């Protein structure tokens, strides 16, 4: 479990049963994402944005070497963070809001999107996930998916990518579109309501709105 103190920002609905979205953030973009969701659709929800994460450590399911020259290796400590999330962070959030959520969902961008899907294989607390520009190029993740079962079959999954994300010389990261599409087909075969959407641009373009679009999709 991490010793880093997380930054938690709660955006609470007035509804007593509003669903709760947990968003792991890269750069404390929670408020921007929340405002974008509100501007896109008239949907009732609460959201808790979690920041100050050790991204390459806490969002990755197992150790893997860096994919960028001079980059940091991936520590693969997602299970430890998930224990902190479900055992400490989430109970604290639920104690602070008046609603008893109808359901809860995980959302994230990039490695956060990878974590959102991985977590469904480790806990049954969430029944929906949003993975915007998810890092499904991550080594051995497809094999993991095909060899394991969800703790709880999700009601809906949302995946998105930029249409230029696979256009890279990096041999690992260029597989992202192929593997995301394969995951999409795999979950559809399992009878899971799965959405796949492409957006213009590369991995770093319009991240806030891409994340918001995914949240709107699982709420509707």
C-alpha positions, 0 to 999 in steps of 0.5 A: 500500500502506498504511503503517498497521501491522495488528493480527493475531490468530491462532486456530489449529486443531490439525488439519494441514489446517484451513481458514483464515478471514481476517476483516477486523475493524471494531473488533477483534472477532475473538476474539468472532467466533471464540468465537461460531463455536466455540459454534455448531458443531463445525467445524475451522478456523483464523482470523486476524483483521486489525484497525487497518484504514483502513476507508473507504480499504482496504475500498473498490474505487474512489473514491466520495462519502460517503453520510452527511452530513458523512461521509468519502469512500471512497478506493477503495484495496482493490487496494493493501490486497489486495496487502499482504494477499496479499503480506505479511500472509497469508504471515506468517500461514501461516508462523506456523501449522503447518497447510497449509490445505485452503482459505482464505476471506475474511470481513467485515462491512459494507464488509469484506463488500464487500471479501471478494467484490471480492477474489475478482475480483482473486486466486485464493487464496480459494475462499469468502467471507462477506459479512455485511451487505455494503455492496452498495449501493456505487456501480457494484458490480453493474455491476462484477460483471456485467462481470468474472469471478472469478479462481477460481470460488468453492465457496461464498458467504454473504450476509446482511442485517438485515431493517431495513437497507433501511428508511432514507431514504438513497437510496444505502443503501436499495438494499442489500437489492435489490442483495444479492438481485440478486447472490444470484440472479446467482451462483446462475445461475453455478452457485455455491453461494450462501446468502442469509439475513436476520436481525432488525434493522438494520445494527448489531444482533448483528454478531458473531453474524451474522458467525459464522453466515456463517463456520459456513455456509461451513465446513460 
